[in-house]
Amino acid sequence: MSANIATPRPFISVDWGTSSLRAYRIDAAGEIADRRETGDGILSVGDGDFASCLLRTIGNWLQPDSPLPVVMSGMIGSRQGWREVPYVACPASRDDLAAGLVHPEGLPDGAGISRLLLVPGLTVTSAVGVPDVIRGEECQIFGALDDRGGGSSIGLARTFLLPGTHSKWATADGRTITGFRTYMTGELFAAALSATILGKLAAEPGPFRSDDFARGVAAGASPGGSGALLNRLFSGRTLALFDKLEPAGVRDYLSGMLIGAEVADAAGAAHDDTALPITIIASDALAERYERALTELGYSTHQADPSGVVFAHAAILAHAAG
């Protein structure tokens, strides 16, 4: 991906989550000159020594005589991260994020970093008074909105889906994130297979079985009351028990059912115009599953590159510098 940042300046962009760390070196032309991805998520950093972990990852990009600013977003700004950064309430713009920046300490002198900036996450309160939060996804959304190489369709999309352990569905109006909802789809899928009876007949992971996945999507999205999914999930066992679902298909069937239930609820609440695409920001494999489910249910999609986070970081850095 070519960054093509409108106001280029050398800096380092870091998207640091629970299970991974992604870093990008942006050169003076506003291009991504190098990138790193490791499994050093915040929960794997021993003794909370985030400074050492960061320097191990980006150390050979740094020169003490030409220090670079580093902008970080994600769970690194959570209570379990480097330093907790207070959430910004929705509706929120990039300028609102920039106003909430925090400067953590702990870097050694002469490390080659001129400024270390932690971006806040966002919070929203539902109609019944329940809070929801995101950290990191907000910068990926702003980055997608700023992606000048993303084509005209991304300018039309105002519903964003960021699937994962905790899927996020967000809405944007212009360049403001107006709200979002979280679904524990990925975590429930893992728990269902590892800690419930649903996994007893499931085969080990193998090639993707699209027909079983589509069957699960249809079952998960079927109309029903609030407890319908709890009943339908058990079919992952009984269909296999009565030889109506092969053990090799159980995983994809359950994945489809959970994703189908998520899409039916979330897209119905956030996306009232099926002519406009839902923008998915995820790795290719995960994005493909959600694209399949959304297509099955009548929605169009657009996929944005997760590395678009650098656009948001560049804009926030420019605001902080101004």
N, C-alpha and C positions, 0 to 999 in steps of 0.2 A: 504493500500500500504506500502511495505517495502522499505525504501529509499536505503539502501545498498550503501551509499556514499563511494567512493573509499578512500578518505582521511578524515576520520570522525573527527569531533570535535563538541562539543556542541554549538549550536547557534539557533536563532529563525528566521524563514523565513516568510515574510509577503507579500502577494499578495493583494494589496489594490486598488480597482477600484472605479468607479463612484457610484455603488450601493451596493457593498459588501466589506467585509474585511475577508480575510482568513489568518489564522496564523498557523504555524506548529512549534512545539518544537522538535528539533533534538538532540538526546542524544549522549553520547560519543562513542557509537557503530555505529553511522551513521544511526540510525533508527528514524522514525517518532514516538515519544513517546506520543505525544498528539497533538490535532488540535482543532481549534476554527473557527467558521464561524458566522458572524453577518451581519446584514443589515446596518451597519455603513459605508456606502460608503462615499467618500469624500464630496459629496454634502449635506450629512445629518449631518455633524459635525458642530455644532453651534459655531459661532465666530472663526472658523478655529482653534479650540483648539485640534489639532491632537495629541499632547503629552498626554493629559488627556485621550483621546479616546483609544490610544494605550495601556496605562497603565491599563485602565479598562479591556481591552481584555486579556492581557498577564500578568497582575500584579502578579498572584499567581504562575507564572513560574519563577519569578525573585527572586534572593537572593543578597542583597547588598554586602555580603562578597565573592560571587562567580559570578561576573557580566558576562553577556553573550553578544556577538555581535548580532545585529539585522540587517538583510538585507531586504530592502523593494523595491518592484517594482510595477509598475502600475500607475494609475492616481494620486497617492499620490505625484509623482514627477512632476506633471503638474503645470500650472500657477494657477490653482484653489486648488492645494494641499499644502502640508507642505512647500515645497520650489521647485521652478521650476528648473529642471535639463536640461541643453541643450541636444538636440537630437544628436545622433551619426549617421553619414551618412552611408548608405549601399554602398558596401558590408561591413558587420561588423561581427566580431567574439566575443566570450565571453570576450576575452582579451581587445577588443575595448570598451566593456561596462565597464569593470573593470577600465579602464583608465579614464573613465568619471564619476566615482562615486563622489557623493556630500555628505557632512556630515552636516545635518541640526542641528540647535540648538533648545533649548526650553525644554529639559528634566531637571527635578530637580536633584540636586546632590543626590547621593546615591540611584538612582532609580533601580540599578541592571543591567544597560545596559552599557557594556564597550565601544562599538562603535555602532553608528547608521549610516547605509549606505543606500543612495538612488541611485538606478540604473537608468541610463538614458534610454529613449526610442530610437527608430530609425526613420530615415527619408529617403525618397527616392524621386527622381524627375523623372517624366514621360518623355517620348520622346518629349512631347510638352511643357515641362517646368513647369508642375503643381506638387507641392509638396504633399506628402502623409506622414502620421505619424502613429506610433503605440507606445503604452506604456503598458507594462505588458505582451503582447502577445509574445514579443521577448524572454522573460525568459521562458515562457511555451514551446516555440519551442526548445530552447537550452536544456531545461530539457528533452523534448521528445527524442532529439538526444542522450542524455546522459543516458537514462533510461536503465540500464543494465538488468532489468527484463522485458523489452518490447518485447523480441523476435527478431529474425533476420529480420522480415518484416519491423520493424521500421528503421533498418539500410538502407533498400532499398528506403524507402519513402523520396522523396525530395520535395514534395508539401505538404504544411500544410494548413489546413482550421480551422479557429477559429471563429465559428459562434456566433452571438449575436446581440445586438442592431446595432453595426457596424461590419459586418463580415470582417475578414481579410484572404486573401489568400497570402501565402508567399512561396518563393522558397529558397532552401538551396543547397549549393554545399560543400560537406564535412561538416565541422562544421562552415560554414560561411553562414549567411543569405544574399542572393544576391539581393532580392527585395520583394515587396509585393504590394497588391492593396486592397483598402477598398470599401465595398459595404454597403449602408445604409439600408439593407434589413429589419432588425428587427424594426428599427425606422419607416420606411415607412409602414410596416404592421400595427403597432399600430396607426399611424396617419390615415391610410386609414379607419380603422374601427371606430375610435373615432371622426374624423373631416371631413369625406366626406360622400357622399351619399351611398357609398358602404356598410356602416355599417347599413343602415336603415332596411334592410331585414335580417340581420344576427341574428341568435338566440344567446342566452347567451352561453358561453363556455360549452362544454359537452364532451362526449367520443370522442376520435380521430376517424375520418372517413377517413380511408386509401384510399378508392376508389375516394372520392372527392379530396383528396390531390394529388393522382397520376394523376387525370384529370387536376388539376391545373398545376402540374409539366410539363406535356406534352404541355399544352397551353403556358406556360411561356417560354419553351425552343424551341418552334417552330421557324423556320427561319422567318426573317422579317427585316425590316429596323429599324433604331435607335428609331423611335417613335412607333414601333409596340406594345410595352408593354402598352403604354398609352391607346391604343385602346382596348387591350385585357382585361385590368383591369375592364373596364365597364361591361364586361360580367358577373362579379360577381353580378351585379344588375339585368341585363336583364334575365339571366338564371333563377334566383329566381323569377323574375316577371312573367315569362311565365311557371312556375312550372316545369322547367327542372333541377332545383337544389333546394334541400330542404333548408330552412333557417338554419337548423342545420349543413349543409355542407358548408355554405358560408365561414366561417372562415378558414377551412382547404383547401378549394379550392383557396382562395386568398393567403394563406401561401404557398401552393404548387406552385402557379404561380410565386410569387416573388422569391422563392428559385430556381425554375426551370430556370428563367431568369438569376439569379446570376450564377448558376452552368454552364449554357451554355456559358456565356461570360468568366467567370473566369477560369474554367477548360480548356477551349479551348486555353486560352492565356498562362496558367502556366503549363499545364500538357500534354505533347505531347506523352506520352507512357501509354496507358490505361492498360497495363499489370502490371504496378507498382501501388501500392495502394496510395490513398490520405489519409494522416493522419489527423484525426479529433480530435481536442482538445476541449472538451465541456462537459457540464453536460449530463447525459444519455438521458434525454428527448429530448433535442435539437439535440444531436448527432444522435439520431434515425431518426429524420426527414430528416436530410441531408444525412444520409446513404441511406434512402429510395429513395431520389431524385437522388443521384449519381448512385445507382444501376439501377434505371429506365433508366438512360441515358448512361449506359454501363461502368461505372467506378467501380473499386474495392476500398475498404476502410479499414482503420485500425484505431482503436480508442485508443488514449493515455489519460492517467489519468491527469487531470489538476493539481493535486498535484505534478506532476513531476517537477514543478517550483523549488522545493527544490534542485534538482540536479544543476540547473544553479546557484542558490544562493550560494550553497556550493563551486562551482568552482570559482565564482567571489570573494567570501570571501577568499579563499585560495590564489588567485592572489593578492588581496589587502594586505594580511598578509605577502606575500613573498616580 
